[in-house]
Amino acid sequence: MLPLEGVTVVSLEQAIAVPFATRQLADLGARVIKVERPGSGDFARNYDTTVNGMSSHFVWCNRSKESIALDLKTDEGKEVLNKLLEQADVLVQNLAPGALERMGFIPEELVEKNPQLIISSLSGYGKNGSYEHKKAYDLLIQCEAGLVSVTGSEDTPSKTGISIADIAAGMYVYSGILTALLNRGKTGKGTIMEISMLEALGEWMGFPMYYSVYGGKEPKRTGASHATIYPYGPFKCGDDKTVFIGLQNEREWKKFCDMVLDNSSLATDARFDNNSKRSENREELKDMIEKSFETLNSGEVIHRLEDAQIANARLNNLKDFYNHPQLAERDRWTTVDTPVGEISALKPPVTIIGMEPVMNPVPELGEHTDKILEELGFKKDFVKTN
């Protein structure tokens, strides 16, 4: 039996954060019923058409779900949602602030009717406060949480290459629901919870925040290098390929000088004999390291680093990652069906002995409307689906 088998999740979801959270629940066996607008559906369906005509964002976040098309501005749509919630364990939503309440679905009243119901609401900035109704997208939250200020080169602040604010928030929605389910197992009662994207990403900003507030200066933007540890980042080799190195302590620094640079005396050089000095003099040290690497190709550098047990990595592009030997050797790829055919999918990152994750199809918009209506006792044409 899967861990969440028998748990029904009704999700009024759009974009990335909540769909990402509910997909994790579906992976563990929960039945996730995705409520979408008739005609257009979740707008993430139309972000792009790169996966055989479907959106790369959508196929990533929506496998193993059932899609029902409901117009929640109509009495019929509200009646169906009410019926769904009578049988649900979890309601998740990331509609605009106050939208759920304006439709007549007051969380406190829903829990009063169904004391075991868990309600999770995600917003950009949380309830109350002057930012409550401010529009919140991933990039904007990255800016407000200070992430962009510490990411990028010295001259150019940058956002991350993935929707990290959405992902952070989605993971707290996911873990919060799991926590509430555990608590319900002890108390028999559901709960109401809220998560804000600003606070979720803010939790991940702990190190630079403390460094800045208590250290009196902002961490420098250092591109792909570490702001406070050196050498830690990219170094060019003789074949013009880049190898990333991550030193953590003085013992590794000595081994690096001896076994990788073949220059034992550098370890005790007064300019570099502790991490603070190396970080302050990083440009000078970088030149010395890359000069040493000029006669070596990237494979030879990595071989030396491995012998010295120094952490390292190749600079992979996304196709390199897709073909990563470790993923193949661990059999981490499978296939998932979609309305446009099978696609490759990584298995969930948590491997549990004796449990195979659910990897069911990505749904077409409204694909399960008639089936769900019939389950609830409605005629299949009870609601308009276009």
C-alpha positions in Angstrom: 0.0 0.0 0.0 1.3 3.4 -0.9 1.8 5.9 1.9 -1.0 8.3 0.8 -3.3 5.7 -0.7 -6.9 6.6 0.2 -6.1 10.3 0.7 -8.1 12.6 -1.7 -6.7 16.0 -2.5 -8.8 18.6 -4.2 -6.6 21.3 -5.7 -7.6 24.7 -7.0 -4.2 25.2 -8.5 -2.4 27.1 -11.3 1.1 27.9 -12.4 3.9 26.0 -10.6 4.1 26.2 -6.8 0.9 24.3 -5.8 0.9 21.9 -8.8 4.5 21.0 -7.9 3.4 20.3 -4.3 0.4 18.2 -5.3 2.4 16.2 -7.8 4.6 15.1 -4.9 1.4 13.9 -3.1 0.3 12.1 -6.2 3.7 10.3 -6.4 3.0 8.9 -3.0 -0.5 7.5 -3.9 -2.8 10.4 -3.1 -5.7 10.9 -5.5 -5.3 14.5 -6.7 -8.3 16.1 -8.4 -7.2 19.2 -10.2 -9.9 21.7 -10.7 -9.4 23.8 -13.8 -11.2 26.6 -15.7 -13.3 25.3 -18.6 -11.8 26.2 -22.0 -8.4 27.4 -20.9 -7.5 25.4 -17.8 -4.4 26.0 -15.7 -2.6 28.8 -17.6 0.7 26.8 -17.2 -0.7 24.5 -19.9 0.2 27.3 -22.4 3.6 28.5 -21.1 5.3 26.9 -24.1 4.8 24.0 -26.6 8.2 22.4 -26.4 7.3 18.9 -25.2 5.7 17.5 -28.3 3.2 20.4 -28.3 2.7 20.6 -24.5 4.2 22.9 -21.9 7.4 21.8 -20.3 6.3 23.3 -17.0 2.9 21.6 -17.1 4.2 18.0 -17.9 6.7 18.4 -15.1 4.2 19.3 -12.4 1.0 17.5 -13.3 1.4 13.8 -13.8 -0.8 11.3 -12.0 -3.7 13.8 -11.5 -7.3 13.9 -12.6 -8.6 17.0 -14.3 -12.1 18.3 -13.8 -13.3 21.4 -15.6 -15.5 23.6 -13.3 -16.7 27.2 -13.7 -16.6 28.2 -10.0 -18.5 31.4 -10.8 -21.6 29.3 -11.5 -24.0 27.7 -9.0 -23.5 24.3 -10.7 -19.7 24.6 -10.4 -19.9 25.6 -6.7 -22.3 22.7 -6.0 -19.9 20.2 -7.5 -16.9 21.6 -5.6 -19.0 21.4 -2.4 -19.7 17.8 -3.1 -16.1 17.1 -3.7 -15.0 18.7 -0.5 -17.5 16.6 1.5 -15.3 13.6 0.6 -11.9 15.3 0.5 -9.1 15.0 3.0 -7.2 18.0 1.7 -8.1 21.2 -0.1 -5.1 23.1 -1.6 -5.4 26.5 -3.4 -3.3 29.3 -4.7 -6.0 31.5 -6.2 -5.7 35.3 -5.8 -5.9 36.4 -2.1 -9.6 36.3 -1.0 -10.9 34.6 -4.1 -11.8 31.4 -2.4 -13.8 33.3 0.3 -15.5 35.5 -2.4 -16.8 32.3 -4.0 -18.4 31.3 -0.7 -15.8 28.8 0.4 -14.8 30.1 3.9 -12.0 27.9 5.3 -13.3 28.1 8.9 -16.8 27.1 7.7 -15.5 24.2 5.6 -13.6 22.8 8.5 -16.6 23.2 10.8 -18.6 21.1 8.3 -15.8 18.6 7.8 -13.6 18.6 10.9 -11.1 16.2 9.3 -10.4 18.5 6.3 -7.0 20.0 5.9 -6.9 23.3 4.0 -3.7 24.7 2.7 -3.5 28.2 1.0 -0.5 29.6 -0.8 -0.1 33.3 -1.6 2.8 35.6 -2.5 3.0 37.6 0.7 0.6 36.0 3.1 -2.6 37.3 4.7 -2.8 40.9 6.0 0.0 43.4 5.7 0.3 46.0 3.0 1.6 43.5 0.5 -1.3 41.1 0.8 -2.8 41.9 -2.6 0.5 42.7 -4.4 1.0 40.5 -7.5 3.7 37.9 -6.8 5.6 35.9 -9.5 8.7 33.9 -9.0 11.2 36.5 -10.2 9.5 39.2 -8.1 9.7 37.1 -5.0 13.4 36.4 -5.7 13.9 40.1 -5.7 11.9 40.9 -2.6 13.6 38.1 -0.6 17.1 39.4 -1.5 18.1 36.4 -3.6 18.8 38.4 -6.8 21.0 40.7 -4.8 23.4 37.8 -4.0 23.2 36.0 -7.3 25.1 36.7 -10.5 28.3 38.5 -11.2 29.8 41.5 -9.4 28.4 43.8 -12.1 25.1 42.0 -12.8 22.5 40.8 -10.3 20.7 37.7 -11.7 17.7 35.5 -10.9 18.2 31.8 -10.7 17.7 29.7 -13.8 14.8 27.8 -12.3 11.6 28.9 -10.5 13.2 28.6 -7.1 10.6 30.7 -5.2 7.8 28.6 -6.6 9.7 25.4 -5.7 10.5 26.6 -2.2 6.9 27.4 -1.6 5.7 24.2 -3.1 7.9 22.1 -0.9 6.6 23.8 2.2 3.0 23.2 1.0 3.9 19.6 0.5 5.7 19.1 3.8 3.0 21.1 5.6 0.2 18.8 4.3 2.2 15.7 5.3 2.7 17.2 8.8 -1.1 18.0 9.0 -1.9 14.4 7.9 0.3 13.0 10.6 -1.2 15.3 13.2 -4.7 14.3 12.1 -3.7 10.7 12.7 -3.1 11.6 16.3 -6.0 14.1 16.9 -8.6 13.1 14.3 -8.8 16.8 13.3 -7.9 18.7 10.2 -6.5 22.2 10.2 -6.1 25.4 8.2 -2.6 26.5 7.1 -1.1 29.2 5.0 2.2 29.5 3.3 3.7 32.6 1.6 6.2 32.5 -1.2 8.2 35.4 0.5 8.5 33.5 3.8 9.3 30.2 2.1 12.2 31.6 0.1 13.1 33.8 3.0 13.8 30.6 5.0 16.3 29.6 2.3 18.0 33.0 2.6 19.2 32.4 6.2 23.0 32.3 5.6 23.3 35.5 3.5 20.8 37.3 5.8 22.7 36.5 9.0 26.0 37.2 7.2 24.7 40.7 6.2 22.8 41.7 9.3 25.4 40.6 11.9 28.5 40.9 9.7 27.8 44.5 8.6 28.2 43.9 4.9 26.4 42.1 2.1 27.9 38.9 0.6 29.5 39.8 -2.7 28.0 38.4 -5.9 30.7 36.1 -7.2 29.1 34.4 -10.2 29.6 30.6 -9.9 32.2 31.0 -7.1 31.4 30.9 -3.4 31.1 34.3 -1.7 33.1 33.4 1.4 35.0 30.1 0.6 38.0 29.8 -1.8 39.0 28.0 -3.9 35.3 27.1 -4.5 34.0 27.4 -8.0 35.0 27.3 -11.7 38.5 26.9 -13.1 39.5 26.6 -16.8 41.7 23.8 -17.9 44.1 23.3 -20.8 41.4 22.0 -23.1 39.2 25.1 -22.5 36.7 23.1 -20.5 35.7 24.1 -17.0 36.1 22.1 -13.8 34.4 23.1 -10.5 36.3 22.6 -7.3 35.0 22.8 -3.7 37.5 23.0 -0.9 36.1 22.9 2.7 39.0 23.1 5.1 42.7 23.6 5.6 43.5 19.9 5.4 42.0 19.8 1.9 43.9 23.0 1.0 47.2 21.3 1.8 46.3 18.2 -0.2 45.1 20.4 -3.1 48.5 22.2 -3.2 50.5 19.0 -2.9 48.6 16.5 -5.1 46.7 18.7 -7.6 48.9 21.7 -8.1 52.1 19.9 -7.4 53.2 22.9 -5.3 53.4 22.0 -1.6 55.0 25.4 -0.6 51.8 27.2 -1.7 49.9 25.8 1.2 52.0 27.8 3.7 52.2 31.0 1.5 51.3 33.9 3.8 48.8 35.2 1.2 46.8 31.9 1.2 47.4 30.1 4.5 43.8 30.3 5.7 40.4 30.6 4.0 39.9 34.3 4.8 43.2 35.2 3.1 42.5 33.0 0.1 39.1 34.6 -0.3 40.6 38.1 0.0 43.3 37.3 -2.6 41.1 35.1 -4.8 42.0 36.8 -8.1 45.7 36.2 -7.6 45.1 32.6 -6.5 42.8 31.9 -9.4 45.5 33.0 -11.9 48.0 30.7 -10.2 45.6 27.7 -10.2 44.6 28.2 -13.8 48.2 28.6 -14.9 48.9 25.2 -13.2 46.0 23.7 -15.1 47.2 25.0 -18.5 49.2 21.9 -19.2 46.3 19.5 -18.1 43.0 18.7 -19.8 39.8 18.6 -17.7 39.9 14.8 -17.4 43.4 14.9 -16.0 42.5 17.7 -13.5 39.5 15.7 -12.3 41.7 12.6 -12.0 44.0 14.5 -9.7 41.2 15.9 -7.7 39.6 12.5 -7.2 43.0 11.0 -6.1 43.3 13.9 -3.5 39.6 13.4 -2.5 38.8 17.0 -3.3 35.2 17.7 -4.3 34.7 18.5 -8.0 32.3 18.5 -10.8 32.1 18.9 -14.6 30.1 21.8 -16.0 27.2 19.9 -17.5 24.6 21.3 -19.8 21.0 20.0 -19.5 21.6 17.3 -22.2 24.6 16.2 -20.3 22.5 15.9 -17.2 19.8 14.0 -19.1 22.5 11.5 -20.1 24.3 11.5 -16.8 25.9 8.1 -16.2 24.9 8.0 -12.5 21.2 8.4 -13.3 21.5 5.6 -15.9 23.5 3.3 -13.6 20.9 3.8 -10.8 17.9 3.2 -13.2 16.4 6.6 -12.3 14.5 7.2 -15.6 11.1 6.0 -16.5 8.4 7.1 -18.9 5.1 8.9 -18.3 2.2 9.1 -20.7 0.7 12.4 -21.8 -2.0 13.5 -24.3 0.8 13.9 -26.8 2.6 10.6 -26.2 5.2 9.2 -23.8 7.9 11.4 -22.3 10.9 10.6 -20.1 10.6 11.4 -16.4 12.9 11.2 -13.4 11.7 9.0 -10.6 11.0 10.9 -7.3 14.2 11.6 -5.4 13.1 9.7 -2.3 13.5 6.0 -2.7 11.5 3.9 -0.2 12.2 0.2 -0.1 9.2 -1.8 -1.1 7.4 1.1 -2.6 7.1 2.1 -6.3 6.0 5.7 -6.8 2.9 6.5 -8.9 3.9 7.7 -12.4 0.5 7.9 -14.1 -0.4 10.1 -17.1 -0.5 13.9 -17.4 -4.2 14.7 -17.9 -5.9 16.5 -20.7 -8.0 19.5 -19.6 -11.2 18.2 -18.2 -10.4 14.6 -19.1 -12.0 13.2 -15.9 -14.9 15.6 -15.6 -17.6 13.1 -16.6 -16.1 10.3 -14.5 -16.0 12.5 -11.4 -19.4 13.9 -11.9 -20.8 10.4 -12.1 -19.0 9.4 -8.9 -20.6 12.3 -7.1 -24.1 11.5 -8.5 -24.4 14.3 -11.1 -25.3 13.9 -14.7 -22.3 14.1 -17.0 -23.6 17.3 -18.6 -24.3 19.0 -15.3 -21.6 21.6 -15.8 -20.4 23.3 -18.9 -16.8 22.3 -19.9 -16.1 24.8 -22.6 
